[in-house]
Amino acid sequence: MHAAAAPSSSSLALQILQEVFGYAAFRSTQATIVEHVIGGGDALVLMPTGGGKSLCYQVPAIARQRQGQGVTIVVSPLIALMHDQVGALHEAGVEAAFLNSTLDWQQTQEVERRLARGEITLLYAAPERVTTPRFLELLDELNARRKLSLFAIDEAHCVSQWGHDFRPEYRQLTLLHERYPAVPRIALTATADALTRADIVERLQLQEAGQFVSSFDRPNIRYTIVEKKDAVAQLLRFIESEHEGEAGVVYCQSRRRVEEVAQALVDAGLAALPYHAGLDAALRQKHQDRFLREEGIVMVATVAFGMGIDKPDVRFVAHLDMPKNIEGYYQETGRAGRDGEAADAWMAYGLQDVVNQRRMIDESPAGDEFKQVMRGKLDALLALAEATDCRRVRLLGYFGEASTACGNCDNCLTPPELWDGTEAAQMMLSTIYWIRKQDGIGYGAGHIMDIVRGKDTDKVRQKGHDGLSTFGRGDAYSEAQLRGVLRQLIAIGALHVDAEHYNTLQLTEGSRVVLKGEARVQLRASINAPAARRSRKSSSTRSGAAPKTPAAAAPLDAAGQARFDALRAWRAEVAKAHSLPAYVIFHDATLAAIAARAPQSLEDLQGVSGIGASKLEKYGQEVLRVCGENQG
């Protein structure tokens, strides 16, 4: 009698996806990536946040372990992410563990013993630990027994000096390939431009790896950029009108700003928490846990918060200060709407943001080449902020992806009326030119605007600048309009902010084409007016504290809504008992599908997306009980 043939990589992968994770089919490029990695190929994967990157190494890890090839080592930069991912794998019935500083000596020893016995499918560790002599000894032992299956390097952009989260310890990961050349590697990131991508390939020696680049588009996210006036008041209006009672993240540049904004939101009656590197580690962890496990928390944070945050129902990400580059902006905004439901990326942006970012680059101790690249990246973000056409087209174009107007950004929803600011720009540039010729020094933006608008200030009189030919010629323009002109000039490179000389304005080679009228300066006619609000592309209501059914699910009748609400309450209790975020137990979309199906038996639960074999066995009877008790 002949033995049954081993399943192919593709059929084994699909079997694991369905049995373990409860999903009927792979999305986008997942199937191709998974089959490639199961077969032992190296891979570089670029996939947007929420696109399912984790499955691209988790499914191969399980498949290769079933084939007798041993453990997968996952290099992850954050302890919180390790805990949640290992918890989610346990819920799915997968043997996973982590080695990090939260374990005591005995716990560490137990993980190492389980590793040696071949009981662990995925082991998570930080790059600093992976490269220690002790950890390398463990890897050597596994490799000698041919039980080292795969290296998965998450957040791979951290290896690149051009990446927005550069971490020097990631550079040491090259030794994995040098030391274990036969072990395949998969490097994953949500965002990397061509320069960063090339750096990842070189630093991790992935020249022979397959490159898999998914679309960077997140169509459920609406992009909005407003001119900054009173940023906190603008933020409050945005949250109260669009996202009352919903989870969100607000990014600020400084720790002090984080504290001030968080307090302002609390004073306004919102559930807001601060997060930055200056807080005690235990308090940071407490705040992060609350954000992940409770409903409707707004986290106000520096960029120290966010990498690896898997919370699916973040409904908005707001920036009160401009990020350094588009990669950072894209990565941070991508933390909204991971569940595929409607979400907002909102940013308030002003002239001072431009000045501050330019100054930070110019004053950094980095070399000239690095500074030049960083200026180019900042310029791309400035162009996005100043754009009057589709934001999404600009954003995707930065990553080399062609697209058409999205219909779901502020510029598409409320096309701005434009005015020709070329004459005002020429006045400003001429003023800067004649002042420097007369005084031999430059001046800041405020003084230049005072001259053009004809303001009778002490400084204008003392310097004799009221005698300039441009004095008062722009009195018809408001200060806001002239600030918009200056921002545009800086964005297109026609002005330079000299950080070494008190943020004074200097002409550039690009100034000449504007002064000659060879380049036009186009701005929004009502640059201060808030964009008209449009209805969301979602069936969920925007206010009220009642739980909302995911828009992607079929609308529930009254009985279905009662089951959905009861299932969410039950899930919250289970999550608290297991010390896990609620979404690790079941996503909202899974609960909505259960509520709609009104199951009467375990067979009725089979095939519901998100319910694998382990969860069906673990929670099936309880789910039936909750549904039976809440028939509406």
Sequence and secondary structure as in RCSB ss.txt:
>XXXX:A:sequence
MHAAAAPSSSSLALQILQEVFGYAAFRSTQATIVEHVIGGGDALVLMPTGGGKSLCYQVPAIARQRQGQGVTIVV
SPLIALMHDQVGALHEAGVEAAFLNSTLDWQQTQEVERRLARGEITLLYAAPERVTTPRFLELLDELNARRKLSL
FAIDEAHCVSQWGHDFRPEYRQLTLLHERYPAVPRIALTATADALTRADIVERLQLQEAGQFVSSFDRPNIRYTI
VEKKDAVAQLLRFIESEHEGEAGVVYCQSRRRVEEVAQALVDAGLAALPYHAGLDAALRQKHQDRFLREEGIVMV
ATVAFGMGIDKPDVRFVAHLDMPKNIEGYYQETGRAGRDGEAADAWMAYGLQDVVNQRRMIDESPAGDEFKQVMR
GKLDALLALAEATDCRRVRLLGYFGEASTACGNCDNCLTPPELWDGTEAAQMMLSTIYWIRKQDGIGYGAGHIMD
IVRGKDTDKVRQKGHDGLSTFGRGDAYSEAQLRGVLRQLIAIGALHVDAEHYNTLQLTEGSRVVLKGEARVQLRA
SINAPAARRSRKSSSTRSGAAPKTPAAAAPLDAAGQARFDALRAWRAEVAKAHSLPAYVIFHDATLAAIAARAPQ
SLEDLQGVSGIGASKLEKYGQEVLRVCGENQG
>XXXX:A:secstr
        HHHHHHHHIIIII  SS  TTHHHHHHHHHTT  EEEE  TTS HHHHHHHHHHHHHHTT  EEEEE
 S HHHHHHHHHHHHHTT  EEEESTTS HHHHHHHHHHHHTT  SEEEE HHHHTSHHHHHHHHHHHHTT EEE
EEESSGGGG TTSTT  GGGGGGHHHHHH TTS EEEEES   HHHHHHHHHHTT TTSEEEE     TTEEEEE
EE SSHHHHHHHHHHHH TT  EEEE SSHHHHHHHHHHHHHTT  EEEE TTS HHHHHHHHHHHHHSSS EEE
E TTS TT   TT  EEEESS  SSHHHHHHHHTTS TTSS EEEEEEE HHHHHHHHHHHHHSS  HHHHHHHH
HHHHHHHHHHH SS HHHHHHHHTT      S BHHHHS   EEE HHHHHHHHHHHHHHHHHHSS   HHHHHH
HHHT   HHHHHTTGGGSTTTTTTTTS HHHHHHHHHHHHHTTSEEEEGGGTTEEEE TTHHHHHTTSS  EEET
TTTS       SSSS SSSSS    TTS    HHHHHHHHHHHHHHHHHHHHHTS HHHH  HHHHHHHHHH  S
SHHHHTT TT  HHHHHHHHHHHHHHHHH   
